[in-house]
Amino acid sequence: MATPNEIILGASKKALHKTIAVSICILILFILLIVAFSKRISKPIIKISNHMNQIQKMNLDFKIKNDSRIKEINIAQNSLIALQAGMVSFKKYIPAKLVNMLIDNGQEAKIGGEEKELVIMFTDIKNFTTIAEEINPSELTIHLSDYFDHLVRIINKYEGTVDKYIGDAILVFWGAPNDVENPYSKASECAIEMQREIAKLNDNWRKTGKAIFETRIGLHCGKTLVGNIGSSERINYTIIGDTVNLAARLESINKQYGTKIIISDAVNQKIGKNFKTRLLDNIAVKGKCDSLKIFELQNYPQKDELRIKQFTKIFTKALNLYFAIKFNEALTLFNEANDIKPDIACELYIKRCIAFKINPPANDWDGVYRWEIK
């Protein structure tokens, strides 16, 4: 007796087809669940990886969420948040450019230095000790922090590296850890813009009854030792040498001439005629035998340009007569210049001329004034 396959195996085939179809559906659903779950795991891991890459580049202006329900990923997110906070703080203690360089090169900070041509700036606030005695310490801290914030933004704009804050003073240099194109002009532009910014700040502080800050700046350049200085356990990326000391002396000497920015002859030669400068004197600072010419880096409002140009011309002519030991003629011109614009440097030379008329200098006088103050 013959029976068709469909009758005997039909039900089995239908059941097999249903089983295969259900299995395929389960497999597809399982694959979709695996993909969804893997994305749920991989997505925060990719985010963590991207965040770590940004931290390595010292780009720290982003927020890390610790929203994962997976314990291990949540721990990694919390660790990364702590690392970011630590790097933000770390960046405030040492130059970010230095950290970037060490990370990019995979280097460990080690003691050592190199001699490089640097431009060095030293700033200081006039009579800060007296100001500090008259202000509550917490208010002074906030006030000084506001002052530093404005100046450091300008320093960063001109690619300067802040070495350290010394009380109310700032030590800055150009040329390390990275090379800077035309550092002499950038340092000079920076000094001028800083003085303009301080003038604006003082106008606002006067209106609100806050203490005003009058800042003096010294600029010098030359071969300087720069690198990691300190002990095996704690180091500081800094600069040391005679050029640093001289920049600080130039800042201090401003008070003797009534100026705000004094640059050395070395800086003046580098910036050429791109800036307006005035020869102030030929001096030897305390503890030094060698003399150097110092210049005022001029920064006056445009409305005073013609008057300052005339003043500078007469002052320079008087100074040349002074160095030529023609004190009578020099005295006349210094008085004339002082009438155009009251000037402490003019008054200084008027006193010198009068003194030399009474007691002429020795025959071997070289015109160098030797300051006995630091």
Order of alpha helices (4+ residues) and beta strands (2+ residues): alpha-alpha-alpha-beta-alpha-alpha-beta-beta-alpha-beta-beta-alpha-beta-alpha-beta-beta-alpha-alpha-alpha-beta
